[in-house]
C-alpha cells in the first residue's frame, strides 16, 4: 500500500498559479508550475508565483515537472522552480517549446535543457507510479491531462479543459481514453473549476469562428483584434478570416511574435501564405480595409494595449475614425471596470468596439454540466476541486453531490494543505509554506506585505519628509526642521500646514533633548507620532512620514 499525499501550492481559492504535488511514497510529482498576474492592490508587482520552499527542501525526491498546456498559469513559474530544483520537464511538443521560450528569458536557467516531449500514447514508469497522459480540449493545441497510476488507483489531473464536440484536430478530447481511465479505477480527481458556477453552454470553437468571420467580413476600415497571445485557437481564426477577406495581419503586443512564430514552425498554426503577416513598420504600405492588427499579449495586456492606442501612447498604432476594435478575450470579473473604461476611450478616439462575449459565452473551461459528465465517466472515489476562486470550488463540490458523491469525499483545499490518504479517505495533515511570492523586476520574494502596504500608503496619501539637524552632546538643535512632501498636499496652498508641521517637529525634538536619555529610534518615533496626529487632524490623511535627523559632531 502506497503512502499518498496531495498538496496544492497554488491554484486553489484563486485563478491561475497552478502548482499541485502528488506524493507517492518517497516520490514527488509536480503537476504544472504556473504564475498569476497581480491583483489591483499588488502595486508594482509584475507576476505572482507559488512559494516553492517545500519543493526546494525536498528537491531530491522530485521526479519531474509534468505540464498540461502552454499558458502562463501552467508554465509561467517554471524558470523560478528550475533555479533550485533541476528536474526533468515533460509536456506535449508545443507546450515544451513554449516552456523553453519562458525558461530562455530567465538568465539563471537559460541553459537548462532537460525537456522531454510526450503525447497521449506515452507511459513513463517511475519507481512509485506510472505516469500517462490523455488529450483534452482547451484554447491551445496539444493540451493534456495527467494520470498517475498507483497501487491504490489512478490520480487524475485534468489541467484546464472543456468538452467541445466540434473541436478541430489538435484540440480534441479522447473520450475513449477517459472511459478507459475510469474503468481502471480513479482514486482521486483534481479537476478544473474555473467555470463551475455556470451551466450556460459554452460556444464551440466552430461557432466562435463563424462569429469572428461575420464581424471581420462586415468591417469597412481597420480591425484591431485584442486577444491573449497564447490563445492559439483564437489567433488561428484571425488568420483564417484575414486570408478569406484579403487582409494582412500585423502582430503587435508582448510575446505574440515569439509564440506565433513557434506555433507556425511546429505547424500548430497554419497560414495560407507567409506574406499574410506584415511587420508593424510596413503597415503604411496598405489601405485600412486591408489590415487586421492583432494586439495580443499576456492576460489583461491586450486591454492595456488598447488603452495606449486610444490615447496615442502605443508604439505602432493610434486608434482613428473608422477603426473597429474587436475584443475576443473574456475579461475576468476583476477587469470588467477596466474594459468599460477602455471601451469609452476607444469611442472618444473615433473607433467602435465589439466584444465577442456580446453574442456568445466563450470560455476555455468546462461548465457545470461538462464537469458532471467528466465525473460520470471517471467515477472518482475522491474529488479535489482546483483552479478557481472559492465560490467556483464550492459550485464544483455541489455539482459532485448532485450526481451522488458523498460530501465527506470532496475536499476543498487551502494553499499548502497536506491531504494524506488513510483508511477513512484523505485526512488533513498539517501544511507546508504556500504564501504568494511576488516578483518585481528580477528580484524574487523581496516584495512582501510590508512593502505593498508602504506602496499603498504612498499611492493614496503620499510622503512627508522632515529634515532636522541636532547636536547630541550639547543637546541642541543646530538647524531647524525643513519639510518636503510628494503626493500629500499642494505646497503653494498648504504653506500654513507645512510651517506648523516644522514648528511642531522643532518643539518635539527640543522637548526630547531636554530629557535625560538619548535614543535615535525613540526620537524618530516621537517625531513620527506627533506629526502623524497633527497631519491627520488637519487633513484627515495619513501620509508615510520619514523623519531624517542628522547629527553634527
Secondary structure as UniProt FT lines:
FT   STRAND          4..10
FT   STRAND          19..24
FT   TURN            25..26
FT   STRAND          27..31
FT   STRAND          35..37
FT   TURN            40..41
FT   TURN            43..44
FT   STRAND          47..49
FT   HELIX           53..57
FT   HELIX           59..61
FT   STRAND          62..66
FT   HELIX           72..75
FT   TURN            76..77
FT   HELIX           78..82
FT   TURN            83..84
FT   STRAND          89..91
FT   HELIX           93..104
FT   TURN            107..111
FT   STRAND          115..117
FT   TURN            120..121
FT   STRAND          123..125
FT   STRAND          130..135
FT   TURN            141..142
FT   STRAND          144..150
FT   TURN            151..152
FT   STRAND          153..157
FT   TURN            165..166
FT   TURN            169..170
FT   HELIX           175..184
FT   STRAND          186..192
FT   TURN            194..197
FT   HELIX           205..218
FT   STRAND          223..228
FT   TURN            229..230
FT   HELIX           232..244
FT   TURN            245..246
FT   STRAND          248..252
FT   HELIX           256..265
FT   TURN            266..267
FT   HELIX           274..276
FT   STRAND          277..278
FT   HELIX           280..285
FT   HELIX           288..290
FT   STRAND          291..297
FT   TURN            299..300
FT   HELIX           301..310
FT   TURN            311..312
FT   TURN            321..322
FT   STRAND          324..327
FT   HELIX           333..335
FT   HELIX           336..348
FT   TURN            349..350
FT   STRAND          352..355
FT   HELIX           356..358
FT   HELIX           368..378
FT   STRAND          382..386
FT   HELIX           390..402
FT   TURN            403..404
FT   HELIX           407..409
FT   TURN            415..416
FT   STRAND          417..422
FT   TURN            423..424
FT   STRAND          425..431
FT   STRAND          437..440
FT   TURN            441..442
FT   STRAND          443..447
FT   HELIX           449..461
FT   STRAND          463..471
FT   TURN            472..475
FT   STRAND          476..486
FT   HELIX           491..493
FT   HELIX           495..513
FT   HELIX           520..539
FT   STRAND          544..551
//
